């Protein structure tokens, strides 16, 4: 296959369960850069076995980690994906067709992302198309953001691709709860630094709104039992984010401390371990 002027970046930490699947799907890309922040499993060896160039970089935040990866690429056009994301066969064809007619007319492309959850592809509840900036010129864009929710800031208006990036976000419910623990802690830390505050009642309202919005407004009900579970955990995630924000400047009643402990939620420990590369 003729190589195309495109690089791919992936950041990792203990991603041996996901990485082979992800790398197999991008075998058409010659230049693959993996930036690892200290994996203790077989992640690095798997990356090297697929011909990726592997770099170690101490984790500070997601935006910095991804921008570091971009600096190591050979080409100006970059496909920046996560270790739990897979280029679908149709997306591969679309990218190859796109690069067969260079120069491209835009500086970046939004890619729809289709999430797999509890044995089902999720198409409602706000989970699809869930466009993400994944394909762009590194000379025209870079990642920005705080502790969470990193996004590509592009110098220009992006176009949209039609075919999806497959997203294998959570292995199981326990994995999902670990994500909720991590990201709710990061959210609370980031908002607290901005001077934001919360209350138990506000946390409850935010949780209720999120669950209602996902299940009824964004039609999560059409995804069946998976949609119900996602809406319920959407409530829990939002509730916990604002509860932890409240916790940072107030004494939390023992009941809510007990709720956290059920899932081994330890805010300070979670924040310290924010290098775990699991994404929304």
Secondary structure, 3 states (H helix, E strand, C coil): CCCCCCEEEEEECCCCCCHHHHHHCCCCCCEEEEEECCCCCCHHHHHHHCCCEEEECCCCCHHHHHHHHHHCCCCCEEEECCCCEEECHHHHHHHHHHHCCCCCCCCEEEECEEEEECCEEECCCCCCCCCEEEEEECCCEEEECCCCCCEEEECCCCEECCCCEEECCCCCHHHHHHHHHHHHHHHHHHHHHCCCCCCHHHHHHHHHHHHHHHHHHCCHHHHHHHHHHHHHHHHHHHHHHHHHHHHCCCCCCHHHHHHHHHCCCCHHHHHHCCCCCCCC
